[in-house]
């Protein structure tokens, strides 16, 4: 398992009965988590001194209950800064477990930049959300293309880039359906040295295009190999869908990428350490390809 254990501004304090108790900077939130199927005593003081609590509805969705929480605040990860705010369906605008992947591809970018400082490293971030991976790659020295179907998420990502000192960094901000964007990049002949994708289980593009991950993901991974450069650096696929376990990600990426580019694929669960128990909370899976 790849564990995001380098945070100072975030931690999972405890988790039980379908919920996790988290510290985001100086604020404590309680949010639902379907992975938390155990029932352990909620002894941590934070359960009774939370700043906000997201209550899931039996009918689907849910709503926030606020006690003492600002509309927006910031947290930091190393040299990165992120704006947070509670919004629809329990989210805050960041998936902290992804820091394990940020560290991985940042090191790859750093190392290649050392080898050839004048060579531009182009990274494509698909389903890019609020830009955690975008600002991480840009901070490492990459030129990043950030693509998401939601204009609001792209705006939020721009704010994170500015807060992280990347106002003038070479980042392209694209509001578009990810599949259609890649198809156009193929026709244009554009290529990238690194690809990051964090596809939703289900979603809609800006013009109502339907995305179902089990039906679309393999063909999309294959499609994206057509825009990898002649000497690509990495390819990252994240999944929060139960059916796409590490072995499935490994098989798909090994089938689609290795015959064309060689290298190796590794896939693992990603997780967050839990302070109270000393155990690790699983948070989905990631597949990593890199040139070796």
N, C-alpha and C positions, 0 to 999 in steps of 0.2 A: 504494500500500500504506500502511496505517496502522500505524505502528511504535511500540511501547511502549518508548521510549528515555529515560524519566525515572526509571528505577529506580536506587537506590543500594544496596539490600540484595539485589538479584538480578541475575545476568547469565548469559548463555550464553557460556561460555569458549571452547568449540570444539565441533565436531560432525563425525562421520565414521562410516562403516560401520554405519549404522542406529542410532547412539547420539548423545546429546548430553551434554556435560560442563557442568554447571551449578553456579553458586555461589548458595546460599540462605543469606544472612547470612554466617556464618563457616564453613559446612559445604559440602563439594563432593560432588555426587551425579552418578552416571552412570545415565541412563535411556534406554530405547529410544525411537526416534522414526521412524515409517514414512516421513516426508518426507525423511529423510537417506539418500539412495540413492547418494551419492558416496563415493568411497574416497580420502581424503586422509591424509597422514601425521599420526599422533597425537603431535605434538611437545610439546603443552602439558604442563607438569609435573603438572597436576592429574589426568591419566589414571592416574598411578602413586601419587597421594596422595589418593585419594578417601575419603570417609567412609562411603559406601554405594553399592551397585551393584545395580540391578534387572536380573535375567537373564530374558529372555523364553524360554519353553519352545516347542519346535517343535510340541508337542501343544496349544498354547494356554495363555494365562495366563503365569505365571512366579513368581519369588520374589525377595525381597530378600536380599542378602548384606551384612551390616553389619561395619564395621571400627571406627569410633568415632563413633557418632551417638546423641544422646539420643532418648528416646521422643517428646519434643515440644520445639519451640523456637519462637521468634517472629521474624518479619521485619516491616519497616515500609515503607509506601509513602506518602510525604508525611505526612499527619496520620492515617493509618490503620495499624492493627496487626493482624497475622494470626497465628493459631496454626497451626503446621505439624506434620505427623507422617507418616511413611511408612505407607501402607496399601494395600489391595488394588489389583492391576493398576497398578503403577508410580506411583500418584498420591501427592501430598503435601498436597492440600487447597486448592490454589490454581492458577489458570491466569494466570500473570503477563502474558501478552500482552493480556489483557483490560483492563489499565491504560489502554491507548489509548482504549478506549470509556468507561471511568470518567471520564477527563478531559473527554471530549466532553459527556456528559450532565450532569456536575457543572456545567459552565459554563452550559449551558442552564437548569438549575435556579437557579443563582446569579442569572442575569440576570433571570429572571421574578420571583424573590423581591425583587430590587431595585425592579422596576416596581410590585409590589404586595406589600409586606411582610406584610400581614395575611391574604393569601389562601393557604390551604393548597394545597400541590402534592402530589397523591397519585400514587404510583408503585407499579406491580405488577411484582414480579420472579418469573417463572415458571421452573420447573426450577432453583431458586435455589441449590442446592448448598450450599457453606459461606459464602455471603453476601458475596463480594467486591463485587458490584454493590449489594447491599442496604446495606452500611455506607457505600459511596461516595455513594449517593443520600441516605441519611439524614444524613451529615455535611454535605452541601450544603444541608440544610434541608427535605428532602422527608419526607412521611409515607409509610412503605413497608409494603406487604404482601408478605411473603416466603413463597412456596409451594414445597414440595418433598415428594415422596412418601416420603422417608426420614427417619424420626424422628432417626436419628443425625446426619444432615447438618444438620438444623434446630438440634439441640443445639449442634453445632460452630459454626454461624453465630451463635448467641446468644453464645457465648464470644468470637467475633471482635468482635461489637458492643460487649460489655462492655470488652474490651481496647482498643477504639478510643474509649472515653469516651462510649459511646452507650447506657448502661444504661437511662436514662430517656427515650430517644428514642421518638417515636411509630412503633414498628415492630410490626406484627402478625405472629405466627409461626404458620404454618398447615402441618400435615402432611396432605397430601391429593393425590389425582390432579389434575393441573393442568387437564385438560379438564373434569372434573366440577366443579371449583371455579369455573371461568369460566362454565359453564352456570348454576350457582347464582347467581353475581353478576349475570348477565343478568336472571334472574327477580327478584332483589332490587332491581334498578334501580341498583346501585352502578356508579360510573364512575371512571376514572383518567386523569390527565393524561399519564402516561408508562407505557409497557409495555416490559419487558425479558424476553426469552426466550432460554434457552440449552439447547435441547432435545437430548437424547441421540440417537444414531443408532438405538438400540434400547433399550427399557426396559420395566419393569413397574410399575404402580401398586401402592398398598398392598393392594389386593384382587385382584392378578393381572392388572390391565388391561394389554394389550399395546400398546406404542407402537413403530411403525416410521416413521421420519421421512419417507421418500419418499412414504408413503401418507397421512400425517396432516398434514404441516406446512402446506400451503396452506389447507386447510379450517380449520385452527386459527388461522392468521393472520387469515382472514376472520372467524371467530367472535369473536376478540378485538377487532375493530374495533367490535363492539357494546357494548363497555364503555369505549371511549374517551369522554372528556368532550366537551362542545360546542366547547371550544377547547383541543385537546390540544397537548402540547409535543413529545413524541418517541415513537418506536417503534424498538426495537433487536432484531434477530434475529441470533443467532450460529449458526454451523455448523462442525462439524469433519468433516462427511461429504463425501467427495471429489466426489460428484455435484452437491452444492449449491454451485456456484461463484458468485462475485459476481454475474455476469450473471443467474443463476437467481434469486438472492435479490432482485435489483433488479426483475426482471419480476414476481415474486410480490407483492412489497410495493407496487409501482407499480399493479398490477391491483387489489389488495385495499383499499388505503388512499387513494390520490390521488383517485379518483372521489368519495369521500365527504368528504374533508377538505382536498384541495388539497395544498400543500406540495411537498416534493421528496424523492426517494430517492437515496441514494448507497450503493454497495456496493463493497467492496475486500477484498483479502486483509489479514489482520492478521499482524504478524511481530515478531520479536525480533532485535535486533542481536547479531552474533556477534563477540566481542572479538578472537579470534585472527586471523580472516580479514578483518574489516571489512565482511562481507556481512550479509545478513538471512535469518534462518530463517523460512520461512512456517509459520503456525500456524492455518490455517483461514481462514474468511471471515466478514465481518459486513455486514449491511444496516442502514442508518440512514435513518429517515424523520424529518423535522422540519418544523414549521410555519415558513414563511418570509414 
